[in-house]
């Protein structure tokens, strides 16, 4: 005899999985091993259109069973009387389950186990693969199983496979209205009373730094859907971990929910003969009172919960530090001596900034060893408290791209955490990783934030320009290159400002790309610059597109012109002046309109901040100081605190004196051509730039008044002659 069965206290996923398995094993009988959840019993009573041939276990002779198909479980402690036969050598066992491994798992000759949102998802996929037809009623029941176990596709355990399964079931005619009615039912008066008792009885314990809530209720009779009530309680009180115990009739029902990786509720439930997932589990307890069950639960929690790793436990102390006046050379020697990559800069017990080996080495390369670290330290940093969690530590070191995390207590630094400290812990105890360390969004962020902005392009650009971009992308595709729009054009597109000064970066050969496009359009001309591997495509009407090969630059000495090497898009963007100018848009057919952001340019545009990419930016190219002021005034932005500090340090070190006169003239000309030129000149004066640029010029109130008069005359001139 072939038998399909599931776990006791069966839910919709268990029932749906049995019905799906019947499609794969048509000769098998469907047998519940014990009780079902209340909503499932109600479903059988009220939904007369769904009538399936289930056999009661009391009508089964276990000796006749030679083939057992287990769905939605593989724990021997959860299959009722069928546990008596699972060790028989002549019994064939097939298993379909989505739960994690448990100590009392049964082994089968065939096991299909995947950590998806529901077992119904797995079986739906198999039915689709084999071309087995589903009726609308069967599709509806399978959808019920998926929706119940995934919280209508909202639980963190939901996977792409669950969504695809639901899409297929919808194509088979599943009734989503019925699914919604059965999943989202009003509570009965008895359930409302039970929920109120759960709220009143809930107590919170702090176990190894983790807040765990335990609630308990009792009822003379069985009240259905206890798991639904527990889920509502968790959401109402926004609890990270909840264990609920309900004494009903002659047994205790344990329902557990967890939102954090430190508490695996399936592991805890296994000590009561139950199971489930790391974030949702249950058990049925016999032979204990509520008080005894709670005492046992607390003991299990004390013994089996891993403590949250706090900053105090991970940090290194005492802190190796330098003072603001310590030279680059001395700091480099300190880092070599202690084999460290970053140190805090501390002045009279107050942390002023952080200096990294990368900045130290670059400053030394530019022969700036005698300058103090205060000129190049990072002043925009994120500290943590001694009780900060692993998640907060990860946010500081990974999400904020910070190399060293100061641990602060009462305004003083008591330790530091480095990326190495975090990695060492994660390698030693990978099971304790918070989900975001491994999730796909974090992985994507390392490749650059990506979103598609074709709608913005259609809204802001003429149709012929978009068509031109598509054609340029096709030329790149034919050459097996990648082409990207970059620079001010992308920045202004996002700011909704007109700008057709177009720059394209090619991951490949920029000159070859330009020639290939020009060959298709003989009416265009190209000008090539072999030294920098760049080209300009000139159209008959005078419209131009600048094409560059993706490259990196390095500077032989402060204020020098850059030396160029072929590189990738990311390194090409890293050489640019400010984060708001590091955005790129893909134009190949497979990524047309994708906005690529490696360095937080979108965030800085939104927050209206001018920010450099590294601490020696103004050393390598001091003219960026003038550009920062120009962009700040043009867009109404604000130079970031860290960037402003670096500007003042560069001015103090007289790097502007080393810039070629022609380059300075062009930057000043650009400033004076801005609409808000006077505001830019005032800002230059605030940074004490005039003594560096024009030692004989004194910017005083009299000259300010003169410039205001000139600006007023120019405004009248524009009004009189250009606005008619």
N, C-alpha and C positions, 0 to 999 in steps of 0.2 A: 504494500500500500504506500502511495506517495502522499505526503502531508506537507502543506504550507502552514507555517505558524510564525508567531512574532513574540513580543514581550508581554508580560502581564501588565495590567493597567494600560491597555493599548490606546493609542491616540489616532488621529486621522492619518498621520504618516504611516503608522503600522498597518491600519486597515487598507489604505490605498496601495501600499507595497504588496500586501497579500493579493489584492485583486490584480495588480500588474503582474505578479509572479504567476498567477493562474493563466495569464495570456501566454507565458513562456512554458508552463507545465500544465497543459490542459487536462491531464488525467489525475492531477493531484486534488486532494480535498483541502479546503481552507478551514483551519481550526484555531480558535482563540484559546490560548493556554490558561486564561483566567479572566479576570474582570476587564472592563473597558472604562475609559474616562466617561464622565457624565455626558459631555457634549456628543460623544460618539453613540451612546445609547439613545439619546434624544434624536439623533440623526436617523437611526434605524426605525424609531417609532413613527416620526413625523414625515420622513421623506419616502413615501410609499413607492415613488418611481424608481428608487434605487433598491432593488431587491436582489440579494446575492445569496448563494447557497453556502452558508457557513454551517459547519458541523460542531456540535458541542463536544468538548473533550471527554465528557462522561460516556459518550456514545462511541468512543474510539478504543479499540483493543490495542494497547501499545505493542504487544507482541507481533501484531500484523504489520507494523510500520517498518519498511525496509529502506525508505528514501525520505529524508527530512530536508525540507527547504526552509531555512531560517531567514527572515527579513527584518530589518531594522533592529537587530540585536545579534550578538553572538556570545552573550554571557550566560553561562549555565544557570546562574542564580536567578535569571529573569525569565525563564521559559516554563515555569511551573512543573507539572508532572513529566514533561518531555525530558527533564534532566535525568530521569531514571534510565533512559535508553541511549544517551549520546555516547557512552563509552563502549557500546556493543560493536565488536569488530566487523560485523556484517552490515552495519548501517551506513548507507551512503548519505553524505551531508553536503549540501550546497548552501553558501552563505552570501547574502547581499546586505551590506550595512554601511552606514556613514559615520559611525561612532569611533572615537579613538580606541586604541588598544586598552584592554583591561586585564587584570591578573587572571580572571577565571574565564577567559575567552575560549570558546570551543574551536577546534581545528576542523576544517572541512576539506574534501577532495577538490572542491572548487570554491574559491573565495574572491568575491568582487567587493572590495572595501575601498572607498574613496572619501576623503574629508570634504564633502560638499554639504549643502544646507539640509538635504533630506535624502532618505533612501528612495523616495518616489522619483527624485531626479535621476538617480542611477538607472532605475528600471525603465523610466521613460526613454532614456537614451538607448537602451538595449532594444526596446520595442520599435523605436524609430529605425535603428540600424537594420533590424530584421524585416522591416516592411510590414509589420503586423498592424492591422487596422484597429483603431480605437473608436468606439461610439462616443457621441457627445457626453453621455452620462459617465462613461469610464474616464474620459478626459477631465470631467469636472471633479471626480473623486481624486484623481492624481493631483490636480491643481490644489485641491483642499490640503492634501498631504504636504505639498511644497510650501504653500502659503502659511500653514500653521507652524511648521518647523523653522521657517525663516522670518517669522514676524512680518508676513506680507512683503518679503524680500527686503527687509530693513535691518535684520540682525547682522552683526559683523562677520558671522560665519557664512553668510550668503556668498555664493561664487557666481562667476560668469555662466557656469554650466546650469545653475538653477534658473537664471533668466532665460537661457536658450530653451530649457525644457518647458518653461511656462509659455514661451512663444509658440513652440510646437503644439502644445496642448490647446492653445487658443485657436490654432489653425484646424484642430480636430473638432472644434465646436464647443469647448468647455464654457459653462455658464458662469461668468464672473459675478453676476448679480447674486446667484445662489452662494458662491464662494464667500462673497462679502457678508451676506446675511448670516452664514454659519460661523464665520471667523469673528465678526463683530456683533455679538449679541448683547442685549441689555442684561444686567445682573438681576437675579431673582431677589426677593426680600431676604431669604436665608443667606445668600451670597453677600449681600450688602452688610448684613449683621456680622458675618465672618470677617469681612474686610475691615470693619470697624474694630473688631476685637484684635485683629493683627496689628492695626495701627496703635492701639492702646498698649499692647503687650510688648511691642518691639523695644529691645535693649541693644545698646551699642557697646562692644568690647574693643579695646585696643590690644591686638595680639601681634607682637613683634613689629610694631609701627604701622599696622594696617587696621583700619576701622572696619569691624565686622558686625553686622546687625543680625540678631536672632529674634524671631517672633514665634509665639506659640498660641494655639487655640485648641479648644475641645468642643465636641458636639456629640449629642446622644445618637444622632443619625448621620448617615453619609450625605455630604453635600458636594455636588459635582463641581468640576472645573477649579479645583484648588490651585492648580498651576497658573491659571488665568489671574486669580486673585493675587498671587505672589508677584506676578509680573507687574500688575497694577501698583502694588505697594512699592516695588522697586522704583518705578517711574515717578510715583507721587512724592517719594522722599529723596529721589535722586541718589540712590545708594550704590556704592561700588560692589559690595558683597552682602548678600542676604541669604540666610538660612531660615526656612519656615517649617515649623512642626505642627501638625494637626492630628489630634487624637479623635478619630471618628470610628464609632462602634468598637471593634476589638483590636484595632491596629493604629499605628502612627504613620502618617504620610510625611515624608521629608521632601521638600522642594528647595533647590538651591540655585542661585544665580550669581554670576561674577562678571565684572567688567574689567578686571585687572589680571595680568598674567601671574602675579604672585600667588593667587588663590585658584587652584584647579579644582572646581567643585566636583567633577567626575571622580577624581581621586578620593576626595573626602567621602562622597556617597558610597564608594566601593566598600568602605568599612562597615556599612550598614546593609550590604548585599545589593546595593543599587548601582547605577552607572549613568552615563550620558556623555556630555561634552565638557570641555574645560570651562565653558561659560554657562552651561545649563545642565542640571542633573537632577535625579530623583531616586528615592528608595522607599520601600515599604518595610516598616519595623514592627516586629511582633515580640511579645514577652517583656517589654519595658514600659515603665510609666513615663509620662512627659518629663518629669524631673530627671529620671535616670537617662533618658534619651538626650536631654540637653547637657547633662554632665559628661556623657560620653562624647558628644559632639565637641564640647569645649576642649576636652582632653586630646581628641584627634587633631583639632585645629592647632593646638599648642605644639604638637609633635610633628606636624606635617606641612606647616606653612613656612615658606622661605621668607625671611625678613626683607623688606624693601631696602635696597642698598642706599644708604644715606651718604651725603657728601662727606660728612665727618669720617666715615669708614674708608672712603676711596682716596681722600686727599693725602698729599705729601706735606710733611711738616718736620722741622721748621722750614720757613720759606727762604729760598735763595733769591736775593733781590739786588737791585742796583739803585742808586740815587739819581735824580734828574741830571745832575752834573757829571755823572760817570761818562767817560769817553767811549766812543764806538770801539776803539782798540781794547780798552780794559774790559768792556762787556764781552767782546769776542773771546778774549782769553778766559774769562769766567765760564762761558758756555762750553769751551773746549775742556776746561778742567773738570767740570761737573757732568759733562756729556748731556747737556740739556738744550732744548730748541727754543725756549721762550722764558723770559723772566719778567716779573712785575717791577715797575719803577715806583719806589716808595720814598716819600719825603715826610719825615717826622711822623711815622706810623700811618700816614695817609697814602693810599695807592693813587698814583697820578696817571698811570698808563701801563701798557704792556709793550715790550720790544721783542721781536722774534729774530731767530738766526737768519732767516731769509733777508730781512731788512738790514741787519748788521753786515751780512756778506756783500749785499749790493752797495751799501754805503762805503765799505772798505774798497770795493772795486773802483769806486769813483774817487778814491784817495781822500775820504772824509773822516779818517780814523780819529782825528783830534777833536771833532765836534761832539757835543754832548748828546746822549740818547734822547733827551727831552725834545730835540729838534725833529725826531723821526718816530717817536713812540706812538702807539695807537691809544688815543684817549677815549674812544667810543667803545667801551667794553661792557660785558654783562657779568656781574658777580652772582653768586648763589649763597644761600644760607647754609649753615651746617646740617640742617635737617632736610635739605633738598633731595628729592627723589631721583631715581635713575632717569626718569623721563625728563626732568628739568635739567639734569646734567647733559643728557643727550641734546636737548634743545640748544644749550649754550655752545657746546663743542661742535655739533654737526650742523644743525639748522642755521646757526649764526656764523658758521665758518670761523670759530674762534679757536686759537691754538692752545690757549691756557685759560682756565676758569678760576678766578680768585674765590676763595671761600671766606665770607665776611661774617663777623660776629661783633656786635656793639660798635660798628663803624671801623673795626680793625681787621686786617687780613690775618687769618689763622692757619691758612693752608692753601694749596693750589691743586687743581686736577688738570691733567694733560690728556690729550687724545690717546697717548700711550696707556695711561691709567685706565681709561674707559675700554680700550681694545683688550687689554690684559684681562679685565674682568669678564668681558663678553666671551672671550675665547675659553676662559676657565669654566664659565657657567652659562653656556648658550641657552639653556632651558629657561633662564630668567630674563631673556631679552624682552623688553616691551615691544609690542607689535610694530610700532612705527620704525624700528631699526631695520626691519626686513621688508616693510610694505612697498608696493610698487611705486607709490608716489614719491617716497624717499629716493628710490633708485632713479626715477625719472629726473628728480631735481638735480642729481649729480650730472645728468646729461644736458641740463638746461630746461627751464620751464618752456613748454610748448603749447600754444593754442592757435586756432585758425581764425584769421581776421579778414576773410574774404568779404564779409558784409561791410566792414569799415572801408575796405578798398573800393567796393562798388559805390558806397555812399560819397566818398571823397574824391575819387579820381575819374577823369574822362574815360569813356569806353575804349577809345583807341589806345590809351596808355596801358590799360589792363590787357588788351589784346597783344600789345607789344611785349609786355612782361611774359605773357604765356609763350610767345614765339621765342623769346630769349631763353626761356626755360627749356623749350624743346631742342634748341640748338645745343644747350649744355647736356641734355639727356643723350642726344645722338653721339656726343663726344665722350659719354660716360663721365661727365663732370657734374658737380653740384654748383648751382648758382644761387646767390642770395642778394637781396636788396639790403643795404646797410646805411648806417650813419644818420645824418640830419634828416634825410627824407623819411626814414621810418619814425624817428622821434616826432617830427611835425605831423605825420599822418595820424599818430595816436593823439596828438594834441589838437587835431582838427584844424591845423594851420596849413595854408597853401604852400607847397614847395615841390617844384619839379627839378630840383638839382639832384640828379639820380646817380648813385654810386652802386656798382655791382661788384661783389667779391666772388671769385671763382676758386673752388677747390679743384685745381687742375692748372692749366696754362692759360692765363688771362689773354695774352696776345693771340694765341691760336684760336681761342673762343671768339675774340673780336673779328679776326679775319674770316672765320667760318660764317659769322652773321653777315659780314659785309659782302661775302661771296653771294649770299642769297639776295642781297639788296645792293646792287651795283651803284645805285644812286648815292649811297653813303660813302664817306671817306673815313679812314682811320689814321690816327697818329699814334705811333708806338714809342715806348720808352723802355729799351732793353734792360737798362741798369736796374730798374725797379720792377720789370716785368708787368708794366701797366700799358693801357691803351685808352684812347678816346674815340668813341664812335660819333661822327658828326653827320647829322641829317641835313638835307638840302635847305630846309627852312632855318637852319642854325641851331636846332635843338641838339643837345649833346648828352651822351651817357659815358661816365667814367668807369672803366673796367680795370680791376686789379686782381692779381693773383693773391690768394690767401698767403699772408706772410707774417713773420714776427720781426721785431726790431730790437736791437740793443744799441746802447750809447757808449762810445769809447771813453767819453769824459762828460762832465756836466755841461749842458747847453749845446752839445755837439749835434750835428745832423745824424740821423740813425743809420746803422748798417742793417741791411735787409736780408732775410733768409726765407725760403719757401716754407709754408707751414699749413695749419688747419684753420678752419673758421674760428674755433674758440680762441686760439692763440692770436689770430688776427684781430679779433675784437678786444682781446686783453690789452693790446698795445694802444688802444684809443684813450682819449683824454678823460672822459667822464662816463659814469655808468649810463646816463641817459642817451649816450651816443653808441652804446654797445648792442643795441637791439638789431635783429636781422629778420628778414622775411624770405622764406624759401619760394622759389619760382619754378622748380622742376615740376613736371606733371604730377608726380606722386606726393609732393608736399606743397603745392601751390597755396600761398596765403598763410602758411604756418609761421607764427611769430615765435622766434627763438630768443630766449633771455637767459644767459649764463650768469649774469652779474647783478641781478636785481634792478635792472633799469626801469621796468614797469612800476615797481614799488616806489622808486625815487621820483618818477614822473607824477605818480599819484600824490606823493607827499611833498612835491615841489622842492626837491633838494638837489643841489649840485654836489656830487661826490666823486672823488678820484678813485682809481682802482687799486693803487698801492702807495705806500708811504714815501717813496722817492720820486713820485711823479713830477713834482715841480723842480727837483734837482736835475732830472734828465731833460726836461723841457720847461724852462721857466716861463715861456710865453703862454703856457696853460693858465698861469695866474690871470693874465689879461682876458683870456677866453672865458674863464670861470666868472669873472666880473661881467663880461658882456652877456653871457647866457643868463646870469642871475637877473640882470636888469631887463633883458628882452622878454623873458617869460614870467617875470614877477616871482621868481623862485628865491631860495635862500641857500647860500653856501653852507654846507654842513659843518658842524662843530669841529670834527676831526680835520676836514679839508681846510677850514679856516686856520686852524692851528699850524698845519703844514705850510700854508701860504706865508704866515708870519715868520716861521723858522727859515724858509727859503729867502725871504726878503732880508732878514737879519744877517744871513750868510752871504749876501751880495751876489747870488747866482745870476741875477738879471744883468749884471755888468758883463757877463761872458757871452751874452746872446749877440749874434750878428746884427748890425744896425738895420739892414734891409728887412729882416724878419720882424724886428720891433716896430718898424715903420708900418708894415702891412697890418699888424695886429692893432696898432693905435688908429690907423685909418679905418679899420673895421668898426672900432668902438665909436669913432666920431661920426660914422655914417648911420649909427643906430638912432631910432626915434628918441630914445631916452639917454642920449649921450651925456648930458650934464649929471644925471644920477650916477652913471658909471664913473665919471671923473671924481665925484665926491667919494665913491667907494674906493677908488685908487688912492685917494688922499688918506682915507681911514687906514689903509694897509701901508701907508708911508712909502708909496711907490715913486713919487715924484723925485725925491733926492736920488733914487737909484737910476731913474731914466734921464732926468734933467737936473743935474746938481745945482745949476745956476738959477733954476726956477723955484720961486717960493709960492706955494698955493695958500693964499691968505684971503680974508673976507673981501678985500677990494677986488681981487681977481674973480672970486665967486660971484660978486655983484655984476661984474663986467660980463661974465659968461651967461648969467641969467638974462641980462639985457640982450645979448646976442641971440639967445634962444627965443626970446619974445619976438624979436624982429623977424627971425626965420619962420616962426609960426604964422605971423601976419603975412609974410611973403607967400607961404604955401597956401594960406587961406584965400589970398587975393588972386593968385595966378594959376593954381593947380586944382581948385575944387569947383570950377565952373565948366 
